[in-house]
């Protein structure tokens, strides 16, 4: 099996695992009387620890979300005594004792959920964990580009070696997902467009939206206004990547070429470290991921 066909299988396995523990995370947050958005602040804050978390750092990791939304949520978490501003102020925060306890309780609940799952025999889980670990290590050691911002941050949440194989597997899959983000950022950011413009461009390229209203409906959660997305589309038109046809936006041939090239560059960056595995090991990994994705 070629390594290029492996990422969809890995993503399917990660989604299968998360379908079990995401409801547990939500339930635990509700029991702690935390707002729904709070885990998206507490867990990143825990991964940055002992360094402070800022809206700028969160925007670097989540390039498609407005920095103002991160600022708002960090400030609200501080009002709820989950975070506290550092002595430097200026939007720098650290977890409070209450915030750390909440974050660790959420992670513990997710890990306990996974420890009860058995999608594969123990021996096969051990093999899957070992192969994924080698891949993550190869990604961390790969030459640049891409950078390592996303994967290194993801790895920081994996404090120590869990005794539960499925927890480790989930961590490794999450690390690979983060490296995929590193690869994609390295592929499109040299074009110099904004994150909101690139995400809108991608949705149009995939055929998931055609008008500004459709885009805004899908992306409103990112914290940008409808007008900001209109300005992003205007920028893409000026670049020659889009053209307006009435209320619809259509990629130009140049736009199709740019977006397809970015996807191919993402694949090239992402898959470069996979040569750490032999052909037989890739075949085994594909089979194991397929079985895990059906759990």
C-alpha positions in Angstrom: 0.0 0.0 0.0 1.4 3.5 -0.9 1.8 5.9 2.0 -0.3 8.5 0.1 -3.4 6.3 0.7 -2.6 5.9 4.3 -3.7 9.3 5.7 -7.4 8.8 5.0 -7.2 5.5 6.9 -5.4 7.1 9.8 -7.9 10.0 9.9 -10.8 7.5 9.8 -9.2 5.6 12.8 -8.8 8.9 14.7 -12.4 9.9 14.0 -13.6 6.4 15.2 -11.8 6.8 18.5 -12.9 10.4 19.0 -16.5 9.4 18.4 -16.2 7.5 21.7 -14.4 10.1 23.8 -15.7 13.4 22.5 -19.1 12.9 24.1 -17.3 12.0 27.4 -15.3 15.2 27.2 -18.5 17.2 26.6 -20.2 15.4 29.5 -17.3 16.0 31.8 -17.1 19.7 30.9 -20.9 20.0 31.6 -20.4 18.3 35.0 -17.7 20.8 35.8 -20.2 23.6 34.7 -17.9 24.8 32.0 -19.1 26.5 28.8 -19.0 24.3 25.7 -16.1 26.3 24.2 -13.9 26.0 27.3 -12.1 22.8 26.5 -10.8 24.5 23.3 -9.0 26.9 25.7 -8.1 24.7 28.6 -6.4 21.9 26.7 -4.2 24.3 24.6 -3.3 26.2 27.8 -2.2 22.8 29.3 -0.1 22.0 26.2 1.6 25.4 26.3 2.3 25.0 30.1 4.6 26.2 31.7 4.8 28.9 29.0 1.9 31.3 29.0 -0.9 31.0 26.4 -1.9 34.0 24.2 -4.4 34.6 21.5 -1.5 35.1 19.1 -0.1 31.7 19.8 -3.5 30.1 19.5 -4.0 31.8 16.1 -0.7 30.4 15.0 -2.0 26.9 15.7 -5.5 27.6 14.5 -4.9 29.9 11.5 -8.5 29.9 10.3 -10.0 31.4 13.5 -10.0 35.1 14.4 -7.4 36.2 17.0 -10.1 38.4 18.5 -12.2 35.3 19.3 -9.3 33.7 21.0 -8.7 36.9 23.0 -12.4 37.0 24.0 -12.4 33.4 25.2 -9.1 33.7 27.1 -10.4 36.8 28.9 -13.7 35.0 29.7 -11.8 32.0 31.0 -9.8 34.3 33.3 -13.1 35.8 34.6 -14.2 32.3 35.5 -10.9 31.8 37.3 -9.7 29.1 35.0 -6.8 31.2 33.8 -5.0 34.1 35.3 -3.1 36.8 33.6 0.7 36.7 34.0 2.7 39.5 35.7 3.4 40.8 32.2 -0.3 41.2 31.3 -0.7 42.0 27.6 -3.0 39.0 27.1 -0.7 36.4 28.5 -2.4 33.7 30.7 -1.6 30.6 32.7 -3.8 28.0 34.1 -5.1 28.5 37.7 -5.2 25.5 40.0 -8.9 25.3 39.2 -8.2 25.4 35.4 -5.5 22.8 35.6 -7.7 20.5 37.6 -10.5 20.9 35.1 -8.2 20.3 32.1 -6.7 17.2 33.7 -10.1 15.9 34.7 -11.3 16.2 31.0 -8.2 14.3 29.8 -8.5 11.6 32.4 -12.2 11.0 31.5 -11.2 10.7 27.8 -8.4 8.3 28.6 -10.5 6.2 30.8 -13.1 6.0 28.0 -10.4 4.7 25.6 -9.0 2.3 28.1 -12.3 0.4 28.0 -12.2 0.0 24.3 -10.8 -3.1 22.5 -11.1 -2.6 18.7 -8.2 -5.0 18.0 -6.4 -7.9 19.8 -3.7 -6.7 22.2 -0.9 -7.9 20.0 -2.2 -5.9 17.0 -2.7 -2.8 19.1 0.9 -3.1 20.2 2.0 -3.4 16.6 -0.1 -0.4 15.6 1.3 1.8 18.5 4.8 0.9 17.6 4.4 1.8 13.9 2.7 5.0 14.7 5.3 6.0 17.2 8.1 5.5 14.6 6.1 7.7 12.2 5.7 10.5 14.7 9.4 10.3 15.6 10.3 10.5 11.9 8.0 13.6 11.5 9.7 15.3 14.4 13.1 14.7 12.9 12.2 15.6 9.3 13.9 18.4 7.5 12.0 21.7 7.0 9.7 22.7 5.5 7.3 22.1 7.0 7.9 23.5 10.5 7.1 21.6 13.6 4.9 24.1 15.5 1.7 22.0 15.4 3.2 18.6 16.0 5.5 19.7 18.8 2.5 21.3 20.6 0.4 18.2 20.1 3.2 16.0 21.6 3.3 18.2 24.7 -0.1 16.9 25.7 1.2 13.4 25.8 2.9 13.6 29.2 4.7 10.3 29.7 3.9 6.9 28.3 0.3 5.8 29.0 -0.1 2.2 30.0 -3.2 2.0 27.8 -2.3 1.2 24.2 -5.4 2.9 22.7 -4.6 6.1 24.5 -1.1 6.1 23.0 -2.5 5.3 19.6 -4.9 8.2 19.8 -2.0 10.5 20.8 0.1 9.3 17.9 -2.8 9.8 15.4 -3.4 13.3 16.9 0.3 14.1 16.5 0.2 13.0 12.8 -2.9 15.1 12.3 -1.0 18.1 13.7 1.9 17.4 11.4 -0.5 17.3 8.5 -1.5 20.9 9.6 2.2 21.8 9.7 2.5 20.5 6.1 -0.6 22.4 4.9 0.5 25.7 6.5 3.9 25.4 4.9 2.1 24.8 1.5 -0.2 27.8 1.5 1.2 30.5 3.8 4.0 31.5 1.3 1.2 32.9 -0.9 0.7 35.6 1.7 -3.1 35.4 2.0 -5.0 35.4 5.2 -6.2 32.2 6.9 -9.8 33.2 6.5 -9.3 33.7 2.8 -7.5 30.4 2.3 -10.3 28.5 4.2 -13.0 30.2 2.1 -10.9 29.4 -1.0 -10.7 25.7 0.0 -14.5 25.4 0.6 -15.1 26.8 -2.8 -12.5 24.5 -4.3 -14.2 21.5 -2.7 -17.6 22.6 -3.8 -18.9 22.9 -0.3 -20.1 26.5 -0.8 -20.7 28.8 -3.7 -21.9 32.1 -2.3 -20.8 34.4 0.5 -23.9 33.5 2.5 -23.1 29.8 2.3 -19.5 30.5 3.3 -20.5 32.6 6.2 -23.0 30.0 7.4 -20.3 27.4 7.4 -17.5 29.5 8.9 -19.3 31.9 11.3 -17.9 29.9 14.2 -14.4 31.1 13.3 -15.2 34.6 14.7 -14.9 36.6 11.5 -17.7 38.9 10.3 -19.6 38.4 7.0 -17.9 41.6 5.8 -14.4 40.2 6.6 -15.2 37.1 4.5 -16.4 39.4 1.6 -13.1 41.2 1.8 -11.3 37.9 1.8 -13.1 36.9 -1.4 -12.3 40.3 -3.0 -8.7 39.6 -2.2 -8.9 36.2 -4.0 -10.5 37.9 -7.0 -7.7 40.5 -7.2 -5.2 37.6 -7.1 -6.9 36.1 -10.1 -7.9 33.0 -8.2 -11.6 33.6 -8.2 -14.2 35.2 -10.3 -17.7 36.3 -9.4 -20.7 35.1 -11.4 -23.7 36.8 -10.0 -23.8 35.8 -6.3 -21.6 32.8 -6.9 -17.8 32.6 -6.7 -15.9 30.2 -9.1 -12.3 29.3 -9.1 -10.4 30.5 -12.2 -8.0 28.1 -14.0 -5.2 29.9 -12.1 -7.1 29.4 -8.9 -7.6 25.7 -9.6 -3.9 25.4 -10.3 -2.8 27.2 -7.1 -5.1 25.2 -4.9 -4.3 21.8 -6.4 -0.6 22.6 -6.2 -0.9 23.4 -2.5 -2.7 20.1 -1.9 0.1 18.2 -3.7 2.8 20.1 -1.8 1.0 19.3 1.5 1.1 15.6 0.5 4.7 15.8 -0.4 5.7 17.5 2.9 3.5 15.2 5.0 4.5 11.9 3.4 8.3 12.5 3.2 8.9 11.0 6.7 6.9 7.9 5.9 9.9 6.3 4.2 10.9 5.2 7.7 8.6 2.3 7.2 9.2 -0.6 4.8 6.6 -1.7 2.2 5.6 -4.6 4.4 5.2 -2.3 7.4 3.1 0.1 5.4 0.9 -2.8 4.4 0.5 -3.9 8.0 -0.2 -0.3 9.1 -2.9 0.0 6.5 -4.6 -3.2 7.6 -4.4 -2.2 11.3 -5.7 1.3 10.7 -8.6 0.0 8.6 -9.6 -2.4 11.4 -9.3 0.3 14.0 -11.4 2.7 11.9 -14.3 0.3 12.0 -14.4 0.2 15.8 
